[in-house]
Amino acid sequence: MPTNFPLFPQQASAQAGQVDAIYFFMVAVTAFFALLIAGLIVFFSVRFRRRHRDEIGVPIHGSLALELLWTFVPFVIAMGMFGWGAKVFFDLYRVPAGAMEIFVVGKQWMWKVQHMGGQREINELHVPIGRPVKLIMGSEDVIHSFYIPAFRVKADVIPGRYNTLWFEATKPGTYHLFCAEYCGTKHSGMIGSVVAMEPAQYQAWLDGGPADGTPVDAGAKLFQDLACHTCHQQDSQGRGPVLTNLFGSRVQLQDGRTVVADEAYIRESIVNPQAMVKAGFQPLMPTFQGLVTEEQLLQLISYVRSLSDAGAAPGAGTAAPTQPQDRSTLENKR
Ligand code: CUA
């Protein structure tokens, strides 16, 4: 855990430079105009001060050229900031294909991490450098926010949906991890560290850690334990839809909508099965709300994903960023 408290966090991700560049540009523009205006106020106050008690001010004549200048210049600067900011935002938002995936669950008051190989950690996150890492994050209880200042990334972790966040660490080291959303009494204690390692060391760490089954294995076991397999059978004879090759496909719902079977859809179908019933099926499935934890939900989702060609390779990443899809399925619900 770093003990020093620098004024500015170090840059340790591929995105950090981009974020800092626009930040410093905006600070510089703001400082320039603040000083210019403050200086002019003082200068004009002295230069045009009232010299006699009965002195009357000279009427002001408008200047179209000046009006245009001080409208157009700020417009160009503001639009430049907007365009630049939008570019950085989209780069931060779009997960590159092939990113390594890691599950993160926030709960009062800790971060639980599970790697696709089965390794688990609490309040620690080990990642390799030089490779995009995508976090799929959910919350067990209230809103938290996953924040790694050195990587310049932060995303809310929200109960009932999955948010993603990606970064590519560039420098080996140990960095602060904070919860950046007030989440109760021990919010300030919901901290941890991110350990960025050389790929070889990371592999050694993965091999050395106790792996109690991959999320896919755990999900497959849960699938049996919860008796999901009695309705979701391999062939279409079951009372529930066949799950093979479901993940990533488009699902026609009973109410006429079509949704993409992504993480959010599968989660919703487990905790609130009546919300999105597949066309041609009866709303028979009971809810598993409260019977499975967020971690178990992620394991079940991993298992369902592993049944599809699209989602089979662990850590290989889904083809498209899941976030916009998450949003669409949830908005359909509301
Ligand atoms: Cu979790 Cu603040």
Boltz pocket constraint, residues with backbone or C-beta under 6 A from the ligand:
constraints:
  - pocket:
      binder: B
      contacts: [[A, 106], [A, 107], [A, 109], [A, 143], [A, 144], [A, 145], [A, 179], [A, 180], [A, 181], [A, 182], [A, 183], [A, 184], [A, 187], [A, 188], [A, 190]]
      max_distance: 6.0
